[in-house]
């Protein structure tokens, strides 16, 4: 006998599911901000499950990738698997587990997958420069807890980004300097764009305070 429709699936439902009607045990905090703004260090301090959204980049030989300065434009959302990231986060919230890609930035390729299983954690953090691209999707799925854009003085983000990228040999040195300079100039516009897509622009200390409060009271959400 065939199975009936999944009541948690909006696509299979016979009628629209009102916001808040889906029963989910976990929700997502989307964390974005300029490269070098402190996203990774904040998530380490919080100790919550983390999905690094940079792992959803496409491989460098994928046809049709955007280009800039004679190479792939890795700062464009078109270089990134939006649908894959959305599906993985929804699965984590609904099912408590999901397969996630592993991506090697120096070679610009996926190198494997990892299976993330959540226990009783009420929140999972999804962090990366493309997090704002998922705000509307996760809100529609009723799994969004908050969407935050970290703010830090531009010279600090430029310096910390450069130190990190050189230390990790992410790309050739001239590429890193050229990209860092371009991001320094573009940063105010990037922040305005992320806010327009639904993120709150706040400092690192305020973000840490708010996320800890959400983790302690998981029913509170945006």
C-alpha positions, 0 to 999 in steps of 0.5 A: 500500500503506498504511503501517504503524503508527508505532513511536514512537506509543503510540496506534498500538502493538500493545503498551505501549512500555516507558519508555526504549524510544522513541528521542528525540534531545532532551528538555524541561526544564519551567521554572515559578515565580511570575510575576516569579521570573526564568524569562525572564532565566534562559532568556536566559542559558542560550542554549538553544531556548525555547518560551514556554508563555504563547503557548499562551493561548486568545484572549479571545473563546473561549467558556467561559474562566474568570473572576475579578474581572470579567475572564478569569482568566489565572492558571487553567490552563483559559485555556490550551491544554494539549493544543496545548502538549503536542503541540508539545513532543513534536513538537520532541523526536521530529521536531526541528521544530514550529509554535508560536503567537505570542500578544499579551498586551495584546490577549489574542489569537494573532497568528500562528505561528512554525516552530521547527527544532532542530539538534543541541541536546539540550534545549529549555526550556518556560517558563511558569506552567503548565509543571507541568501538562505534567510527567505528560504529558511523562514518559509520552512519555519526553521529560522531562529535568527539571521545575523551579520557581524560588524567589525571595523573595515581595517580589522576585517581586511587585516584578519582576512589577509593573515588567515588567507596567507596562513592557510595558503588559500590562493596565490598571494597576488590573488589574495591581495587583489581580492582583499583590496576589492572586498575592503572597498565593497564591504559597506555595500555587501553589508547593506545587501545582507541587511536588505535580505533579512540579517541584523547587523550587530557586533560580535559581543552582541551576537554572542549574547543573543545566540546564547540566549536563544540556545537557553530558550529555544522557543524564542525565535524571529 
